[in-house]
Structures are given as structure tokens and as C-alpha cells.
Amino acid sequence: MVGGVGISERVPVDSLAVRDVIVFQRPDKPSEQVVHRIVQLAVGSSGQVQINTQGDANTVRDPWTLTIRGTLPTGCAGRSP
């Protein structure tokens, strides 16, 4: 939802799961934050978590794969229009 309000908190990467909603900086426009759902989550050979996301209103996945460690992503606890 464009223009909605979200409440979020930092969570450990290893607590994330498919279907969780996260807040992250858009890789191609780092000045923008995105609130999208995790659609695929894997651990790469280096041990880093790799995340694919998709907006609920979108028919296709986002064109990037996020590689995240620590508590960088933020879990979104809820949204309001």
C-alpha cells in the first residue's frame, strides 16, 4: 500500500521466515525504503541470508536478491491505511 503507515522493530535475521513483512533500503535507490513480503529465504555458501521479496500488490517478485546479516532488516508489526 503506497502511503500507508507501518510499525516496525529490528529483528535478528535468523528469526525471519517466508511470508514475513520486512522494511529495507531499495538496492537500486538506497534513499528509498520498501515494505515488502519475503517470498524466498535461503542461506548462501558464505552463511549470509539471501532474501527475495515481493510487494503484496505486485504480480512478480522484486528484481533483486537481498543479502543481509545481523539485524539489518526490520520486521513490520502492522500497517494502517
N, CA and C of each residue as an Amber inpcrd file, in Angstrom:
protein
   243
   0.8480000  -1.1580000   0.0000000   0.0000000   0.0000000   0.0000000
   0.9040000   1.2330000   0.0000000   0.8100000   2.0480000  -0.9660000
   1.5980000   3.2650000  -1.0410000   0.9640000   4.3050000  -0.1210000
   1.7880000   4.9320000   0.7080000   1.2960000   5.9810000   1.5850000
   0.7300000   5.4780000   2.8990000   0.8710000   4.1870000   3.2090000
   0.3840000   3.6490000   4.4800000   1.3580000   3.9490000   5.6030000
   0.9800000   3.5800000   6.7980000   1.8230000   3.7530000   7.9750000
   2.1710000   2.3720000   8.5010000   3.4320000   2.1470000   8.8270000
   3.8510000   0.8500000   9.3590000   4.5230000   1.0190000  10.7080000
   4.3530000   0.0390000  11.5670000   5.0410000  -0.0040000  12.8530000
   6.0240000  -1.1560000  12.7610000   7.2800000  -0.9050000  13.0840000
   8.2850000  -1.9390000  12.8800000   9.2770000  -1.9820000  14.0380000
  10.0210000  -3.0770000  14.0970000  11.0850000  -3.2270000  15.0750000
  12.1930000  -4.0620000  14.4530000  13.4190000  -3.8320000  14.9140000
  14.5480000  -4.6270000  14.4160000  14.4330000  -6.0360000  14.9670000
  14.7080000  -6.9950000  14.0930000  14.6640000  -8.3980000  14.4960000
  15.9090000  -9.1060000  13.9620000  16.3670000 -10.1580000  14.6400000
  17.5170000 -10.9020000  14.1220000  17.1770000 -11.5470000  12.7800000
  18.1340000 -11.5430000  11.8800000  17.9130000 -12.1290000  10.5610000
  17.4800000 -13.5880000  10.6780000  18.0660000 -14.3190000  11.6260000
  17.7390000 -15.7490000  11.7210000  16.3290000 -16.0140000  12.2450000
  15.6080000 -14.9720000  12.6430000  14.2160000 -15.1620000  13.0720000
  13.2200000 -14.9240000  11.9310000  13.7140000 -14.4790000  10.7730000
  12.8360000 -14.2020000   9.6330000  12.3760000 -15.4840000   8.9660000
  11.1910000 -15.4230000   8.3620000  10.6330000 -16.5820000   7.6710000
   9.8810000 -16.1110000   6.4270000   9.6640000 -17.0330000   5.4980000
   8.8630000 -16.7320000   4.3160000   7.4920000 -16.2420000   4.7820000
   6.9710000 -15.2270000   4.1350000   5.7010000 -14.5390000   4.3940000
   5.8270000 -13.4070000   5.4160000   6.9880000 -13.2700000   6.1000000
   7.1890000 -12.1190000   6.9750000   7.2890000 -10.8620000   6.1150000
   6.8700000  -9.7500000   6.6720000   6.9840000  -8.4560000   6.0040000
   8.1790000  -7.7410000   6.5990000   9.0680000  -7.2140000   5.7270000
  10.2540000  -6.5100000   6.1990000  10.3600000  -5.1290000   5.5590000
  11.1310000  -4.2800000   6.2100000  11.4350000  -2.9380000   5.7100000
  12.9220000  -2.9330000   5.3600000  13.2620000  -2.4600000   4.1570000
  14.6630000  -2.4300000   3.7420000  14.8850000  -1.2940000   2.7630000
  16.1680000  -0.9420000   2.5860000  16.5090000   0.0800000   1.5970000
  16.4870000  -0.5650000   0.2210000  15.8610000   0.1100000  -0.7100000
  15.7770000  -0.3920000  -2.0840000  17.1900000  -0.4430000  -2.6760000
  17.6450000  -1.6070000  -3.1490000  19.0210000  -1.7250000  -3.6480000
  19.3590000  -0.7820000  -4.8000000  18.4080000  -0.5050000  -5.6870000
  18.6950000   0.3660000  -6.8280000  18.4450000   1.8450000  -6.5210000
  17.8370000   2.1330000  -5.3750000  17.5950000   3.5160000  -4.9270000
  17.7200000   3.5330000  -3.4070000  18.9620000   3.5200000  -2.8810000
  19.1830000   3.3870000  -1.4410000  18.5200000   4.4690000  -0.5780000
  18.1020000   5.5700000  -1.1730000  17.4410000   6.6140000  -0.3830000
  15.9740000   6.2720000  -0.1020000  15.4550000   5.2050000  -0.7380000
  14.0570000   4.8080000  -0.5520000  13.9600000   3.5400000   0.2930000
  12.9740000   3.5060000   1.1820000  12.7000000   2.3010000   1.9470000
  11.4950000   1.5850000   1.3380000  11.5260000   0.2580000   1.4110000
  10.4730000  -0.5740000   0.8390000   9.9140000  -1.4690000   1.9490000
   8.6110000  -1.6950000   1.9280000   7.9640000  -2.6310000   2.8400000
   7.3590000  -3.7310000   1.9720000   8.0410000  -4.8840000   1.9330000
   7.5970000  -5.9990000   1.1020000   7.6720000  -7.2990000   1.8820000
   7.0210000  -8.3140000   1.3510000   6.9430000  -9.6230000   1.9990000
   8.0660000 -10.5360000   1.4950000   8.6230000 -11.3460000   2.3820000
   9.6240000 -12.3460000   1.9940000   8.9040000 -13.4820000   1.2690000
   9.3760000 -13.7910000   0.0470000   8.7880000 -14.8970000  -0.7160000
   9.7560000 -16.0690000  -0.8410000  11.0410000 -15.8230000  -0.6100000
  12.0270000 -16.9050000  -0.6080000  13.1730000 -16.4900000   0.2920000
  13.6640000 -17.4490000   1.0550000  14.7330000 -17.1840000   2.0080000
  15.6900000 -18.3660000   1.9670000  16.9820000 -18.0880000   1.8000000
  17.9800000 -19.1620000   1.7280000  19.2630000 -18.6870000   2.4000000
  20.1050000 -19.6280000   2.7810000  21.4150000 -19.3010000   3.3350000
  22.4440000 -19.6130000   2.2610000  23.2310000 -18.5970000   1.9060000
  24.2470000 -18.7670000   0.8720000  25.4500000 -19.5260000   1.3960000
  26.3900000 -19.8380000   0.4980000  27.5790000 -20.6080000   0.8600000
  28.4480000 -19.8880000   1.8870000  28.3600000 -18.5660000   1.9260000
  29.1380000 -17.7910000   2.9010000  28.4180000 -17.6780000   4.2420000
  27.2130000 -18.2530000   4.3380000  26.4590000 -18.1960000   5.5910000
  25.5360000 -17.0010000   5.6950000  25.5600000 -16.1200000   4.7060000
  24.6830000 -14.9520000   4.7230000  23.2940000 -15.3260000   4.2360000
  22.2920000 -14.6890000   4.8380000  20.9090000 -14.9390000   4.4490000
  20.6090000 -14.1810000   3.1620000  20.0160000 -14.8780000   2.1990000
  19.6080000 -14.2750000   0.9300000  18.0930000 -14.2680000   0.8830000
  17.5340000 -13.0880000   0.6040000  16.0910000 -12.9000000   0.6830000
  15.5480000 -12.3690000  -0.6360000  14.4790000 -13.0020000  -1.1190000
  13.7290000 -12.4750000  -2.2650000  12.4080000 -11.9480000  -1.7290000
  11.9880000 -10.8040000  -2.2400000  10.7900000 -10.1340000  -1.7430000
   9.8150000  -9.8340000  -2.8640000   8.5960000  -9.5190000  -2.4650000
   7.5580000  -9.1290000  -3.4260000   6.5280000  -8.2950000  -2.6800000
   6.0860000  -7.2360000  -3.3170000   5.0090000  -6.4380000  -2.7560000
   3.6940000  -7.1730000  -2.8760000   2.8390000  -7.0410000  -1.8770000
   1.5510000  -7.7490000  -1.8970000   0.7020000  -7.3890000  -3.1040000
   0.8150000  -6.1720000  -3.6090000   0.0080000  -5.7460000  -4.7520000
   0.6860000  -6.0500000  -6.0920000   1.8920000  -6.6260000  -6.0560000
   2.6350000  -6.9020000  -7.2830000   2.4320000  -8.3410000  -7.7310000
   2.4670000  -8.5740000  -9.0420000   2.2830000  -9.9230000  -9.5830000
   3.6010000 -10.6600000  -9.7720000   4.7190000  -9.9670000  -9.6570000
   6.0370000 -10.5870000  -9.8170000   6.9430000 -10.2050000  -8.6470000
   7.9610000 -11.0260000  -8.4470000   8.9510000 -10.7580000  -7.4070000
   9.7520000  -9.5130000  -7.7340000  10.3660000  -8.9440000  -6.7020000
  11.2790000  -7.8280000  -6.9120000  12.4970000  -8.3310000  -7.6980000
  13.1390000  -7.4630000  -8.4860000  14.2310000  -7.9020000  -9.3680000
  15.5610000  -8.1150000  -8.6430000  15.5980000  -8.0080000  -7.3340000
  16.8470000  -8.1360000  -6.5960000  16.7800000  -9.2810000  -5.5930000
  17.9690000  -9.6930000  -5.1370000  18.1060000 -10.6160000  -4.0120000
  18.8540000  -9.8600000  -2.9350000  18.2650000  -9.7670000  -1.7570000
  18.9030000  -9.0800000  -0.6350000  19.8350000 -10.0480000   0.0740000
  21.0400000  -9.5990000   0.3960000  21.9710000 -10.3800000   1.1970000
  22.1750000  -9.6060000   2.4840000  21.7290000 -10.1960000   3.5950000
  21.6490000  -9.4550000   4.8450000  22.2700000 -10.2710000   5.9730000
  22.8710000  -9.5550000   6.9310000  23.4150000 -10.2050000   8.1210000
  23.0550000  -9.3650000   9.3480000  23.1330000  -9.9410000  10.5110000
  22.8570000  -9.2010000  11.7460000  21.3810000  -8.9240000  11.9530000
  21.0480000  -7.6560000  12.2430000  19.6560000  -7.2740000  12.4840000
  19.2420000  -6.1650000  11.5380000  19.8010000  -6.1490000  10.3410000
  19.5250000  -5.0780000   9.3940000  18.0740000  -4.9470000   8.9750000
  17.4140000  -6.0250000   8.5580000  16.0250000  -5.8080000   8.1410000
  15.1430000  -5.5360000   9.3370000  14.0230000  -4.9570000   9.0790000
  13.0950000  -4.6360000  10.1370000  11.7920000  -5.3610000   9.8790000
  11.3060000  -6.0680000  10.8510000  10.0110000  -6.7320000  10.7190000
   8.9120000  -5.7320000  10.9320000   7.9370000  -5.7710000  10.0790000
   6.8270000  -4.8220000  10.1840000   5.7090000  -5.4680000  10.9810000
   5.3660000  -4.8830000  12.1040000   4.3810000  -5.4880000  13.0020000
   2.9520000  -5.2680000  12.5350000   2.6920000  -4.2220000  11.7840000
   1.3380000  -3.9670000  11.3230000   1.2860000  -2.7480000  10.4460000
   0.1980000  -2.6090000   9.7030000   0.0440000  -1.4550000   8.8180000
  -1.3450000  -0.8860000   8.9540000  -1.4280000   0.3780000   8.6280000
  -2.7260000   1.0560000   8.6730000  -2.8270000   1.9920000   7.4810000
  -3.9650000   2.0510000   6.8000000  -4.0930000   2.9550000   5.6410000
  -4.0580000   4.4140000   6.0750000
